[in-house]
Amino acid sequence: MDAVVFDLDGVLVDSEQLWDEVRRSVVAEHGGTWTAEATRALQGMSTPEWARYLVEELSTRLTPEEAADVVVGEMARRYADGPPVLPGAEPAVRAVAQRYPVAIASSSPPVLIDAFLSATDLTGLVGAAVSSEHVGAGKPAPDVYLEAAARLGVPAMACAAVEDSTNGLRAALAAGMTVYAVPNPHFPPDPAVLAQVPVVLSQISELPAKLP
């Protein structure tokens, strides 16, 4: 294994519930209707993808561009005093970065990835930070993981990926990476997908000791 690629939301930042809360609020405020499957469907989508979903599937009375602006603007406002970094996340990234090149492959927009890197002072340690906005498709497509590996100059099959959600796990597996799962307790991944993962952790702080 030659590099480690981290997901952001749910792995390093406790933000999955926050995204869900903000999206639900925007849909309700603009005449849409939330559905039972929406939360899991949206996890891993790129910004253009989830914005279209809010409009086309949930009938939010905004354009996709407007929906994206409103949601990301509210997320940025809530991150203003610092993102909700998960306990042990920053030390885990620092410990891994002492041994391997590291990257972030996230469905968050660049402004929120940058907020995390700035708040944790990890910018200089993370060799590549890729938003799914930069690639062809969001998770469960493997594009963001493949791009992160390419930017590190490491074959995807020589990378480990650290993920928490069903769509994220699918994306990393599809990229051919060795996947370390840290299941999100609020939105547990599909057991059938989790069963395909070779290493399952209870918290991110366990990762450095589990890597080869």
N, C-alpha and C positions, 0 to 999 in steps of 0.2 A: 504494500500500500504506500502510495507516494504523496497523497494530499487528502485533506478533509474538507468537505463542503457542508456548511450548516444552513438549514432553514432558519428563518427569523421568528415569525409569529408562532407562538406556542412552544418553541424550542429555546429561544433566547429571551423573548419578550412575552409577557403574559397578556397578550392582546387579542386572542381569538374572541373572547367574550366582548371585548370593547368594540371590535369590528362588527360583531353581530348586533350589539346594542345600537350603534350609530346607524347602520344600514336599516334596521327595523324602524328606527325613528324617522329617517328620511322617507322611507316608503309610506309610513303612516301619515306623515305631514303632507305628502304630495299625492294623496288619493289612491295609493296602491294597496295591495292585499298580500300580506306575508303568508307563505305556505309552509306546511310541515317539513317539506324536503328542502326548503331554500337554504337553510344554514349550512348543511353539509354540501349541497351543490355548489355554493359560492366559495367554499374553502379551496384555496389554491388557484382560483381564477386570476388572470391578470386584470388590471384596472379596466381596460376597454371591455373585457369579457363580462366582468361582474356588473359594470355599468349598463351594458346592453341587457343583461338578465333582469336587473331591477326594472327596466322600462318595458321590455318585451314579454317577460314571464310574470312579473308581479304588478304590471299595469301602473307603474309610477308615472305621474304626469309631468315628466321632465324629459329633456333630451338625454341621451347617454352621456354627452359631454357635461351637461349641467349636473346630472346625478353624480358623476365622478368628482366634479369640483366641490360639490356640497359635502360629500362624504369625506373626501381626503382633507378638505379644509377643516372639518370638525375633528378628524383624527389628529391633524397637525396641532390644532388648538389644545387638545387634551395632552399631547406630547410636549407642550411648551415648557412645562416644568420638569421634563425628563420622562422618557418612556418607562413603562412598568417592567423593568428588567427582572427576569426570573432569578431567584436565589441560586447562586453558584454558577450562573451563566458566564459572567465576565471572567472569573478565575479559570473556568473550564476552557474557554477560548484561548486564554493566555497560555495555559499549560500545554494545550495541543499545538499552539503556534511555535512553541519552543522545539517541537519535534518534526512538524510537518508544515508545508505551505497550507494556508487556510483560505477559504472563500465563503461568501454568503450567496445563496440562491433563493430568492424570496419573491413572493407574490406582492409584497408591499411596493408602493411607488418609491422612487429614489429618495424623495424628501424624507420619508420615514426611516428608510435604511440609514441615511446620513445622520438622522437624529439619534439613532441608536449608537452608531459608531462614534459620534461626537460625545455623547453622554458618558460612554464607557472608555473613551480615549483609546479605542481599538483601531482607529483608521490606519495607523502605520503598520499594524500586524496583519490586517486582512488584505490578502493579495489581490482579490477581485470581489466586488460586490455587484451582483447582477439582479436586476428587477425583471420580472417576467414581462414588463412593459418593453424591455429591450429585445425581446425574442418573438418568435412567431406565434407561440401559444403558451398559455399558462398551464399549471399542473391540472390534471395528471399527465399531460404531455411532458416528455423529458427535456424539452428545449432549454429551460433555464439551467438545469444541471449540466447539460452538455456545453452550454456557453461558459459556465463558470469553470469547468475543467479546461476548456480551450484557452481561457484567459490566463489560467495558471500554467498552461503548457504541459498538462498532464493528461494522459488518456483517461477517459471516464471510467474504464474498467479498473484503473489503478487508484481510484478514489473511494473514500468512505463518504457516505451521506448521513446526515443526522436529521431525522424527521419525526413529526408527531401525528399528522393527520392522514386519513385514508388517501386523499388525492396526492398528498406529498409523498407518501410511501410508494404509491404507484409510479409517480414520476421518477423517483430515484431508482426504483427497480428497473423501470423501462430504460433508464440511462445506462444500466449495467453496473451500477455502483454497489459496493458492499454497504448494506443499509443498517444503521443503528437506530432503533426506534425508541423514542421517549414519549409514550402514549399520552395524549392530552386528557387529563382527568375530566374536563368539562365536556369534551366532544370525543369520546373514545373511538379509535379507528375500527374499521370493519375487521372482525376477528379473522375472516378468511384472508384478508390482505396482510394482517399482522403475522399470520402463520408463515408467510413467505419470507419474513425478515429473520436473518440469522442471530441478531443480538437485540434483546429488548431490555431497556434500562428503566428504572423507576424514577430517576431524576438526572438532570444533565451533569451534575457533579460527578457521577459515576463514570463518565465517558473517558477521561484521560487514562484511567487504570485499565479500561477494557480494550483500548487500542493496542495493536501489536507493537 
